[in-house]
């Protein structure tokens, strides 16, 4: 049950932020790079979920997901302030 709930936390925010970047005219290459990093992070996190809490790839996957959210959020703020 917990494995199904993990996907609900950062994914909607990441997709919303990436969508906002796309609406603001950010290049398609950057949008795809953020999307690929998001999927890679979620796959790493999901694959190594069964290895326990101290699994390094699981932490890397969670960190990569949060990095995508942070980069997209900061990028949106910069676009808002300087455009």
SVG drawing of the C-alpha trace seen along z (x, -y; Angstrom):
<svg xmlns="http://www.w3.org/2000/svg" viewBox="-2 -41 26 47">
<polyline fill="none" stroke="black" stroke-width="0.4" points="0.0,0.0 2.8,-2.5 4.4,-2.0 1.3,-3.3 1.1,-6.3 4.7,-7.4 4.0,-8.5 1.3,-10.9 3.5,-13.4 6.0,-15.0 4.7,-13.9 1.8,-16.3 3.9,-19.3 6.7,-18.4 4.3,-18.0 2.6,-21.2 5.9,-23.1 7.2,-21.6 3.9,-22.4 4.3,-26.0 7.8,-26.2 6.4,-24.9 3.7,-27.6 6.4,-30.2 8.2,-29.3 11.2,-27.3 12.9,-25.3 11.6,-21.8 15.1,-20.3 14.9,-21.6 11.4,-20.3 12.4,-16.9 15.5,-16.8 13.4,-17.6 10.9,-15.0 13.5,-12.3 15.2,-13.2 11.8,-12.9 11.0,-9.5 14.6,-8.3 14.3,-9.4 10.9,-7.7 12.1,-4.5 15.2,-4.4 13.1,-5.0 10.6,-2.4 13.0,0.4 15.0,0.1 12.0,-0.4 12.1,3.2 15.8,3.0 15.1,1.0 15.3,-2.5 19.1,-2.7 19.4,-1.8 21.6,-4.3 19.9,-4.2 16.5,-4.7 17.8,-7.8 19.3,-8.9 16.0,-8.5 14.2,-10.5 16.8,-13.1 16.7,-13.4 12.9,-13.8 13.2,-16.6 16.0,-18.2 13.6,-18.3 10.9,-19.9 13.4,-22.4 14.9,-23.3 11.5,-23.7 10.3,-25.9 13.3,-28.1 13.2,-28.4 9.5,-29.4 10.3,-32.1 13.2,-33.4 10.9,-33.5 8.3,-35.4 10.6,-38.0 12.8,-38.7 10.2,-38.5"/>
</svg>
